[in-house]
């Protein structure tokens, strides 16, 4: 699936949730989508967890 199709699907889901359930449901679905994307990238190996933890702690990497 291309990035354009993925973006359209995400936008459609968020739009439907915003119209049907309101702002806070929209925010909750957006947060869950972001967490799901992060977990998917970790599982596929695109994100190194130790580097991510170091970045969140404020440590800088020389690589």
C-alpha positions in Angstrom: 0.0 0.0 0.0 1.4 3.4 -1.0 1.9 6.3 1.4 -0.9 8.2 -0.3 -3.4 5.4 0.2 -2.4 4.9 3.8 -2.8 8.6 4.5 -6.2 8.6 2.9 -7.3 5.6 5.0 -6.0 7.2 8.2 -7.7 10.5 7.4 -11.0 8.7 6.6 -11.0 6.8 9.9 -10.1 9.9 11.9 -12.8 11.9 10.1 -15.5 9.4 10.7 -14.6 9.1 14.4 -14.5 12.9 14.8 -18.0 13.2 13.2 -19.6 10.3 15.0 -18.0 10.4 18.5 -16.6 13.9 19.0 -13.2 15.4 19.7 -11.9 13.3 22.5 -12.7 10.0 20.7 -10.8 11.5 17.7 -7.8 12.3 19.9 -7.9 8.8 21.5 -8.0 7.1 18.1 -5.2 9.2 16.8 -3.0 8.3 19.8 -3.8 4.6 19.3 -2.9 4.9 15.6 0.4 6.4 16.5 1.2 3.7 19.1 0.2 1.0 16.6 2.5 2.6 13.9 5.4 2.7 16.4 4.9 -0.9 17.5 4.7 -2.0 13.8 8.0 -0.3 13.0 9.6 -1.9 16.1 8.4 -5.3 15.1 9.5 -4.9 11.5 13.0 -3.8 12.6 12.8 -0.2 11.2 13.3 1.4 14.7 16.0 0.4 17.2 14.4 0.4 20.6 17.6 1.1 22.5 18.3 4.2 20.3 14.8 5.3 20.8 15.0 5.0 24.6 18.3 6.9 24.6 16.8 9.7 22.5 13.8 9.9 24.9 16.2 10.2 27.8 18.1 13.0 26.2 21.3 11.1 25.4 22.8 11.8 22.1 24.3 9.3 19.8 27.4 9.8 17.7 26.2 7.5 15.0 
